[in-house]
Structure formats: C-alpha cells, structure tokens
C-alpha cells in the first residue's frame, strides 16, 4: 500500500487469464460479443479462438493500481490503447512506475505485457491522488 | 462505406442504472478483484466511504450499456464485423456506491475517416443521484473498411 507516493516508485502485479475468464466477464459486463465467448466464431474470424475483453484486461490494470494505492477512490484517470488481443491462458503482467508527482496528483506509466514480453496494451497511463 | 462525419454530436437517450452490491460483487469477481471495499460489507462500513463501493471500472457496466444502442443504431449503420475497440480512457470523479442511481449520457465526439479505416469516438458521462459526475468514459472504436 502506497501512503506517500514519490517519483520513481515502481510496483508490479500479475493475473492469469483462466479458461472461463471471458465468460465471467461477459456475464458481469453484459458484453456477449461472440469473439469473447464462442471459440468456433473466434476461429472463423481469424482470432484462433476466443479473446478476452479488452476492458477486462484494463480492469486488471486498474486493480494493480488500486491494490497499490490501497484506496480505489484515489484512481482518477486511466487510459490505454488496445494493441493486440489477450488470449485465454495468457499471463498478464502490469509494471507501474511513478513518472511525476505534482499538485496532489501522481502520473503513472504502466507497461502491460503477456508472458512472451509482447505489450498487449500501449500508452497505458494512470493518474492517482498522491 | 465510411462513417459520415455528420454524426459528430449525435446523442442517445440517457440511461438510468440502479447500482447494487450484488452486481458490484459479480463484476469484482469477473475482474478477479476481491478488494474488501467491493465485497466485504463489514470492512466497507468501517471504511471512509461507509458502505460497499464499486471498482472504478464498474463504470463500463452502467456506461457501457449505452454502447449497445450505438452499435445497433440503424442510421449510423456500423459494420460490427470489422469493428474493434481501439482505445479507452476514463476519468473518475466521485466513487460509485451501493444503492446509487447513475444516469449516463452518450455522445459521438469524433469521426475520422482514413484510407483503410474509420475511427469513432464516443463519450459517456455518468452522474449520480446528487447530480455529481462519477465518471467520463471515452470509447474509441476502429472500423476497418
């Protein structure tokens, strides 16, 4: 838990995309796009099977930040570009670093990769109450 | 066919959503986030918020519900087979609590026509029952031609 946030501080978190993760997320979010829940459809459109919802992976990123701050209300901004699909059984690693602290806010850079080092999200930034 | 830039500024009817702790629990489970602020009522009561709160990205539940009517809008006529979620941006204001009523408004804020794709930007602004902003979500979709 980060009580006092200082520039250069780093943190890391990891999540495994288990076999049924996209099903859980579809139910909770209401996004039942077949690319997320129907392996046959996913293969037909060239994805090689189902892919995880980008917003679920972004939920993992948000969790890494709020676990680190210890207070979910301190997360004020979050943004990313979805670079490449996240697949079932991927392991997603989030590596955060505080870039600057000013005016009561800290700007974080987040690197979001899968097990082979490929960035699944790019330009991932968050802002938290410092 | 390219998305017409005349749709910039188009809005959809507001959507009202009643937040409840059971839906928060379901969403938290889905994103593998068992932070006690979201799932432990005894902890949450003692927290500075005084009750169960939603994970910040829970806004995709009440705000994202406005995306579906945009996807299936006859006038906009998006090619969903070619659509991917390109970028996402959230700004969080007040935390969302159990028993809040959230009203969300969606608006197309940009359409960019490129040679091989169109970029559609939708802004969803959500407010609580007190009229205070809780989240602004900027959803950017890419539609390949």
Interface residues (C-beta under 8 A of the other chain):
Chain A: X15 X21 X24 X25 X27 X28 X29 X30 X31 X45 X54 X55 X56 X58 X59 X60 X62 X63 X66 X67 X71 X72 X73 X75 X76 X77 X78 X79 X80 X81 X82 X123
Chain B: X23 X26 X27 X29 X30 X31 X32 X33 X35 X37 X38 X48 X49 X53 X55 X56 X57 X60 X61 X64 X65 X68 X81 X84 X85 X86 X87 X88 X89 X90 X91 X92 X95 X138
